[in-house]
Amino acid sequence: MKTVTLVAVVLLIVGGLNWGLVGAFDFNLVDTLFGEGSVWARIVYVLVGLAAVWKLVALFTEKPVVRDE
């Protein structure tokens, strides 16, 4: 599960950076790299969406870490 979580975090960073570029400069990096509306671009978008769902579920199901001070 640690690997899946790491991949999810990387995908969320990619998605966040892509949306930042779209918002700031109207530049879609995923479409530029893979072609607008291509199968590969759609796969990237689906993977980013799945990563978000994975982390959202983890947010509500993982126990918080309590540290003694």
N, CA, C and O atoms as a GROMACS GRO file, in nm:
protein
  276
    1MET      N    1   0.081  -0.120   0.000
    1MET     CA    2   0.000   0.000   0.000
    1MET      C    3   0.085   0.126   0.000
    1MET      O    4   0.043   0.230  -0.051
    2LYS      N    5   0.204   0.118   0.056
    2LYS     CA    6   0.290   0.235   0.059
    2LYS      C    7   0.326   0.280  -0.082
    2LYS      O    8   0.333   0.400  -0.108
    3THR      N    9   0.349   0.186  -0.173
    3THR     CA   10   0.381   0.220  -0.311
    3THR      C   11   0.263   0.287  -0.380
    3THR      O   12   0.280   0.385  -0.452
    4VAL      N   13   0.144   0.233  -0.357
    4VAL     CA   14   0.024   0.292  -0.418
    4VAL      C   15   0.004   0.434  -0.368
    4VAL      O   16  -0.031   0.523  -0.446
    5THR      N   17   0.026   0.456  -0.240
    5THR     CA   18   0.012   0.590  -0.184
    5THR      C   19   0.114   0.685  -0.243
    5THR      O   20   0.082   0.800  -0.273
    6LEU      N   21   0.237   0.640  -0.259
    6LEU     CA   22   0.341   0.724  -0.319
    6LEU      C   23   0.305   0.760  -0.463
    6LEU      O   24   0.320   0.874  -0.505
    7VAL      N   25   0.259   0.662  -0.539
    7VAL     CA   26   0.218   0.688  -0.678
    7VAL      C   27   0.102   0.787  -0.679
    7VAL      O   28   0.097   0.876  -0.764
    8ALA      N   29   0.008   0.771  -0.586
    8ALA     CA   30  -0.106   0.863  -0.578
    8ALA      C   31  -0.060   1.005  -0.550
    8ALA      O   32  -0.111   1.100  -0.610
    9VAL      N   33   0.034   1.021  -0.459
    9VAL     CA   34   0.085   1.154  -0.426
    9VAL      C   35   0.154   1.216  -0.547
    9VAL      O   36   0.134   1.334  -0.576
   10VAL      N   37   0.234   1.139  -0.618
   10VAL     CA   38   0.302   1.190  -0.738
   10VAL      C   39   0.199   1.232  -0.843
   10VAL      O   40   0.212   1.338  -0.903
   11LEU      N   41   0.096   1.150  -0.864
   11LEU     CA   42  -0.008   1.185  -0.961
   11LEU      C   43  -0.083   1.310  -0.919
   11LEU      O   44  -0.117   1.392  -1.004
   12LEU      N   45  -0.109   1.327  -0.791
   12LEU     CA   46  -0.176   1.447  -0.744
   12LEU      C   47  -0.089   1.571  -0.763
   12LEU      O   48  -0.141   1.679  -0.793
   13ILE      N   49   0.040   1.557  -0.746
   13ILE     CA   50   0.131   1.669  -0.770
   13ILE      C   51   0.130   1.705  -0.919
   13ILE      O   52   0.123   1.823  -0.954
   14VAL      N   53   0.136   1.604  -1.005
   14VAL     CA   54   0.131   1.628  -1.150
   14VAL      C   55   0.000   1.699  -1.186
   14VAL      O   56   0.000   1.796  -1.260
   15GLY      N   57  -0.111   1.648  -1.132
   15GLY     CA   58  -0.241   1.708  -1.161
   15GLY      C   59  -0.250   1.850  -1.109
   15GLY      O   60  -0.303   1.938  -1.177
   16GLY      N   61  -0.199   1.874  -0.989
   16GLY     CA   62  -0.202   2.008  -0.932
   16GLY      C   63  -0.118   2.106  -1.012
   16GLY      O   64  -0.160   2.219  -1.036
   17LEU      N   65   0.001   2.063  -1.052
   17LEU     CA   66   0.086   2.150  -1.134
   17LEU      C   67   0.021   2.177  -1.269
   17LEU      O   68   0.027   2.290  -1.319
   18ASN      N   69  -0.041   2.076  -1.327
   18ASN     CA   70  -0.108   2.096  -1.456
   18ASN      C   71  -0.221   2.198  -1.443
   18ASN      O   72  -0.234   2.288  -1.526
   19TRP      N   73  -0.304   2.184  -1.338
   19TRP     CA   74  -0.413   2.280  -1.319
   19TRP      C   75  -0.359   2.419  -1.288
   19TRP      O   76  -0.419   2.518  -1.330
   20GLY      N   77  -0.250   2.428  -1.217
   20GLY     CA   78  -0.187   2.558  -1.192
   20GLY      C   79  -0.143   2.624  -1.322
   20GLY      O   80  -0.162   2.744  -1.340
   21LEU      N   81  -0.083   2.545  -1.411
   21LEU     CA   82  -0.041   2.598  -1.540
   21LEU      C   83  -0.161   2.641  -1.625
   21LEU      O   84  -0.158   2.743  -1.693
   22VAL      N   85  -0.267   2.561  -1.619
   22VAL     CA   86  -0.388   2.596  -1.695
   22VAL      C   87  -0.447   2.727  -1.642
   22VAL      O   88  -0.484   2.815  -1.719
   23GLY      N   89  -0.455   2.740  -1.511
   23GLY     CA   90  -0.513   2.860  -1.452
   23GLY      C   91  -0.428   2.984  -1.472
   23GLY      O   92  -0.482   3.091  -1.499
   24ALA      N   93  -0.298   2.970  -1.459
   24ALA     CA   94  -0.209   3.087  -1.466
   24ALA      C   95  -0.174   3.127  -1.609
   24ALA      O   96  -0.166   3.246  -1.641
   25PHE      N   97  -0.153   3.028  -1.695
   25PHE     CA   98  -0.100   3.058  -1.828
   25PHE      C   99  -0.183   3.001  -1.943
   25PHE      O  100  -0.143   3.013  -2.059
   26ASP      N  101  -0.296   2.939  -1.912
   26ASP     CA  102  -0.378   2.872  -2.013
   26ASP      C  103  -0.292   2.773  -2.093
   26ASP      O  104  -0.303   2.765  -2.216
   27PHE      N  105  -0.208   2.699  -2.021
   27PHE     CA  106  -0.117   2.602  -2.083
   27PHE      C  107  -0.141   2.465  -2.019
   27PHE      O  108  -0.118   2.448  -1.899
   28ASN      N  109  -0.187   2.370  -2.098
   28ASN     CA  110  -0.215   2.236  -2.048
   28ASN      C  111  -0.096   2.145  -2.083
   28ASN      O  112  -0.080   2.105  -2.198
   29LEU      N  113  -0.015   2.114  -1.984
   29LEU     CA  114   0.105   2.035  -2.005
   29LEU      C  115   0.073   1.892  -2.050
   29LEU      O  116   0.142   1.838  -2.136
   30VAL      N  117  -0.030   1.832  -1.991
   30VAL     CA  118  -0.065   1.695  -2.028
   30VAL      C  119  -0.106   1.688  -2.174
   30VAL      O  120  -0.061   1.598  -2.247
   31ASP      N  121  -0.190   1.781  -2.218
   31ASP     CA  122  -0.229   1.783  -2.359
   31ASP      C  123  -0.111   1.812  -2.451
   31ASP      O  124  -0.103   1.759  -2.561
   32THR      N  125  -0.019   1.896  -2.405
   32THR     CA  126   0.099   1.927  -2.486
   32THR      C  127   0.187   1.804  -2.502
   32THR      O  128   0.239   1.778  -2.610
   33LEU      N  129   0.204   1.728  -2.394
   33LEU     CA  130   0.292   1.611  -2.399
   33LEU      C  131   0.229   1.494  -2.475
   33LEU      O  132   0.298   1.423  -2.549
   34PHE      N  133   0.099   1.473  -2.456
   34PHE     CA  134   0.036   1.352  -2.510
   34PHE      C  135  -0.061   1.377  -2.625
   34PHE      O  136  -0.107   1.282  -2.688
   35GLY      N  137  -0.092   1.502  -2.652
   35GLY     CA  138  -0.187   1.535  -2.758
   35GLY      C  139  -0.324   1.561  -2.700
   35GLY      O  140  -0.374   1.485  -2.617
   36GLU      N  141  -0.385   1.668  -2.745
   36GLU     CA  142  -0.516   1.708  -2.692
   36GLU      C  143  -0.621   1.602  -2.722
   36GLU      O  144  -0.643   1.567  -2.837
   37GLY      N  145  -0.684   1.552  -2.617
   37GLY     CA  146  -0.790   1.453  -2.632
   37GLY      C  147  -0.742   1.314  -2.669
   37GLY      O  148  -0.823   1.228  -2.703
   38SER      N  149  -0.610   1.290  -2.661
   38SER     CA  150  -0.558   1.158  -2.697
   38SER      C  151  -0.591   1.056  -2.589
   38SER      O  152  -0.627   1.091  -2.477
   39VAL      N  153  -0.578   0.931  -2.624
   39VAL     CA  154  -0.603   0.823  -2.528
   39VAL      C  155  -0.508   0.834  -2.410
   39VAL      O  156  -0.548   0.814  -2.295
   40TRP      N  157  -0.382   0.866  -2.436
   40TRP     CA  158  -0.282   0.876  -2.328
   40TRP      C  159  -0.314   0.991  -2.233
   40TRP      O  160  -0.299   0.976  -2.112
   41ALA      N  161  -0.358   1.104  -2.286
   41ALA     CA  162  -0.395   1.217  -2.202
   41ALA      C  163  -0.514   1.179  -2.114
   41ALA      O  164  -0.517   1.211  -1.996
   42ARG      N  165  -0.612   1.110  -2.173
   42ARG     CA  166  -0.728   1.068  -2.095
   42ARG      C  167  -0.689   0.969  -1.987
   42ARG      O  168  -0.744   0.972  -1.877
   43ILE      N  169  -0.594   0.882  -2.016
   43ILE     CA  170  -0.546   0.787  -1.915
   43ILE      C  171  -0.482   0.862  -1.798
   43ILE      O  172  -0.505   0.829  -1.682
   44VAL      N  173  -0.401   0.964  -1.830
   44VAL     CA  174  -0.339   1.044  -1.724
   44VAL      C  175  -0.446   1.110  -1.638
   44VAL      O  176  -0.437   1.109  -1.516
   45TYR      N  177  -0.548   1.168  -1.702
   45TYR     CA  178  -0.655   1.234  -1.627
   45TYR      C  179  -0.730   1.134  -1.538
   45TYR      O  180  -0.763   1.166  -1.423
   46VAL      N  181  -0.756   1.016  -1.589
   46VAL     CA  182  -0.826   0.914  -1.509
   46VAL      C  183  -0.739   0.870  -1.392
   46VAL      O  184  -0.789   0.854  -1.281
   47LEU      N  185  -0.609   0.852  -1.415
   47LEU     CA  186  -0.520   0.812  -1.306
   47LEU      C  187  -0.511   0.920  -1.199
   47LEU      O  188  -0.508   0.888  -1.080
   48VAL      N  189  -0.508   1.046  -1.239
   48VAL     CA  190  -0.506   1.156  -1.141
   48VAL      C  191  -0.636   1.155  -1.061
   48VAL      O  192  -0.634   1.175  -0.940
   49GLY      N  193  -0.748   1.132  -1.127
   49GLY     CA  194  -0.876   1.123  -1.058
   49GLY      C  195  -0.882   1.008  -0.960
   49GLY      O  196  -0.932   1.023  -0.848
   50LEU      N  197  -0.831   0.893  -1.001
   50LEU     CA  198  -0.827   0.777  -0.911
   50LEU      C  199  -0.736   0.803  -0.792
   50LEU      O  200  -0.765   0.761  -0.680
   51ALA      N  201  -0.625   0.872  -0.816
   51ALA     CA  202  -0.534   0.906  -0.707
   51ALA      C  203  -0.603   0.997  -0.606
   51ALA      O  204  -0.585   0.983  -0.485
   52ALA      N  205  -0.683   1.091  -0.656
   52ALA     CA  206  -0.757   1.180  -0.566
   52ALA      C  207  -0.857   1.102  -0.482
   52ALA      O  208  -0.871   1.127  -0.363
   53VAL      N  209  -0.926   1.008  -0.544
   53VAL     CA  210  -1.022   0.925  -0.469
   53VAL      C  211  -0.948   0.842  -0.364
   53VAL      O  212  -0.994   0.830  -0.250
   54TRP      N  213  -0.834   0.786  -0.401
   54TRP     CA  214  -0.754   0.705  -0.309
   54TRP      C  215  -0.715   0.787  -0.185
   54TRP      O  216  -0.729   0.740  -0.072
   55LYS      N  217  -0.666   0.908  -0.209
   55LYS     CA  218  -0.622   0.991  -0.097
   55LYS      C  219  -0.740   1.045  -0.018
   55LYS      O  220  -0.728   1.065   0.103
   56LEU      N  221  -0.853   1.069  -0.082
   56LEU     CA  222  -0.972   1.114  -0.011
   56LEU      C  223  -1.022   1.006   0.084
   56LEU      O  224  -1.058   1.035   0.198
   57VAL      N  225  -1.025   0.882   0.037
   57VAL     CA  226  -1.065   0.771   0.123
   57VAL      C  227  -0.966   0.756   0.238
   57VAL      O  228  -1.007   0.736   0.353
   58ALA      N  229  -0.838   0.766   0.208
   58ALA     CA  230  -0.736   0.754   0.313
   58ALA      C  231  -0.750   0.865   0.416
   58ALA      O  232  -0.724   0.843   0.535
   59LEU      N  233  -0.789   0.983   0.373
   59LEU     CA  234  -0.804   1.096   0.464
   59LEU      C  235  -0.906   1.065   0.573
   59LEU      O  236  -0.889   1.106   0.688
   60PHE      N  237  -1.012   0.994   0.537
   60PHE     CA  238  -1.118   0.968   0.633
   60PHE      C  239  -1.108   0.831   0.702
   60PHE      O  240  -1.182   0.803   0.795
   61THR      N  241  -1.015   0.746   0.657
   61THR     CA  242  -1.006   0.613   0.717
   61THR      C  243  -0.879   0.589   0.796
   61THR      O  244  -0.876   0.501   0.882
   62GLU      N  245  -0.773   0.663   0.769
   62GLU     CA  246  -0.648   0.643   0.841
   62GLU      C  247  -0.658   0.702   0.981
   62GLU      O  248  -0.719   0.807   1.002
   63LYS      N  249  -0.596   0.632   1.075
   63LYS     CA  250  -0.591   0.683   1.211
   63LYS      C  251  -0.486   0.793   1.219
   63LYS      O  252  -0.378   0.780   1.160
   64PRO      N  253  -0.516   0.902   1.290
   64PRO     CA  254  -0.417   1.009   1.303
   64PRO      C  255  -0.299   0.963   1.389
   64PRO      O  256  -0.315   0.882   1.480
   65VAL      N  257  -0.183   1.016   1.360
   65VAL     CA  258  -0.063   0.986   1.437
   65VAL      C  259  -0.060   1.081   1.556
   65VAL      O  260  -0.063   1.203   1.541
   66VAL      N  261  -0.054   1.022   1.676
   66VAL     CA  262  -0.048   1.102   1.798
   66VAL      C  263   0.092   1.092   1.854
   66VAL      O  264   0.142   0.982   1.877
   67ARG      N  265   0.153   1.204   1.876
   67ARG     CA  266   0.291   1.205   1.930
   67ARG      C  267   0.288   1.260   2.072
   67ARG      O  268   0.220   1.359   2.100
   68ASP      N  269   0.362   1.195   2.159
   68ASP     CA  270   0.375   1.246   2.295
   68ASP      C  271   0.479   1.356   2.297
   68ASP      O  272   0.588   1.343   2.242
   69GLU      N  273   0.444   1.465   2.361
   69GLU     CA  274   0.538   1.576   2.367
   69GLU      C  275   0.598   1.591   2.504
   69GLU      O  276   0.680   1.680   2.528
   0.00000   0.00000   0.00000
